[in-house]
Amino acid sequence: EIHKILITHVSVWLESPGLRNVLWLHESHHGIIFSEFIRQACQLPLSLHETISLSIDLFANAVAVAYPKDEALYGGTSMTQQFRRDLIQHSSLVFLMKSVSESLETHVSLCRKVIRLWTDM
């Protein structure tokens, strides 16, 4: 599946400050590609929970690198704040997934991961 393949590449790209700034988290475009990647990952079916989880981990790493802890949700330009709002909105799509009783534990685990993502910043 394409998201799982992309996670590997995006992880490598985030390790390079030049690529990270140009492709994902630069002030001029505020991570439009990265934001869309997270939005799509959080809309995958629950059966792809491993990929969703890896995407959330990747997102958490990217935000931690891009913004110091005390600025993760606060400060910055209005466009930076809009970028953060978009990412919060996209990651919250995990809460809207449909789950059945046998996948409920997996769904709850993903929801907790998103909550930790935003409360740990």
N, C-alpha and C positions, 0 to 999 in steps of 0.2 A: 504494500500500500504506500502511496506517495508521501503521506505525512511522516511516516516512520523513516523513510529514506531522507526526507528533508531535514529531520531533526539532527541527523548526523552531520550534515553539511552546515546547517545553521550553527550548531555547537562549535564547529571549527572556525567559522567566520567570526563568531563572537569573541574568540580568543585573540584575534588580531585587532588592535585598536583602530588601525586604518580602515579595515573593512567594517568593523562595528560602527564606527562613526559615519561612514559614507552610506552603508547599506541599511542600517537599522535605526540608530538612535541619534541621528544628527539633528541639530536645531532647525535646519532649513526644511525638513520634511517630517520630522517627528515620528519616525518609524512606521510609515504607512504600510510597508511590506510586512514588517514584524507584527503590527497590529492585526493585519488581515490573516496572517498565519495563525495567530492565537484564536481569532474569531472562528476560523474554519475548524481548527482542532477541537474547540469546545462545543462544536456542533456535530461532531462525529457520533455515531451510535455508541451506546454504552458497551456494546460487544468489543469495541476497540479501546477499552479503558486503559490498556497499557500505553498506547500511543498518546491518549489524552493526558495521562499522568506525566509522561516524558515531556510533553509540550508545556505543561504547567511548570515543571522543574526548569526547563530551558528559559521560560519566561521569567521565573523568579531570579535566576542567575543573571539574565540580561538587565533586569531592573536594578538589581543590587550593584552591578558594575556601572550602570549608567548614572545612577543617582545615589549619593551618600544616604545612609540610613535616615538622618534627620531631614532630608529633603525628598525622600521617596514619594510622599504623598502631598507635600506642601512646597510652596515656593515655586520659583521659576516663572517663565512667561505665561501669558494666557494660553498660547498654543501648546506649551509643555503641559499645562494643567489639563487641556483638552485631550491630549494624547493619553495622559494617565486616566482620565475619566473613561475614554474609549476602552482602554485595556481592562479597567474594572468591569465595565459593562460586558465586554467580550468574555472575560473569565467567568462572570456570573451566569453565563449560558449553561454551565454545568448543572446548575440548580434546576433547570427546566427540562432536563432529560427525562424521558419516560423510562421507568424501571418496573420490573416485575419482581415478585417476591424472591426469586432465586438470584436476582442481581441487585437486590436492595443494599446489601452490605458493600458491594463495590461502588454503588452510587453514593452512599453515605461517605465512604472513604474519599472519593473525589471531591465531594462538597467540603469535607473537612480540610482537604489539601488547599482548596481555594481560600477558605477562611484563614488558614494559617499563613498563606501567602501574603495576605493583606494585613493581618494583625502583627506579623513578625517584622514588618518594615519599619 
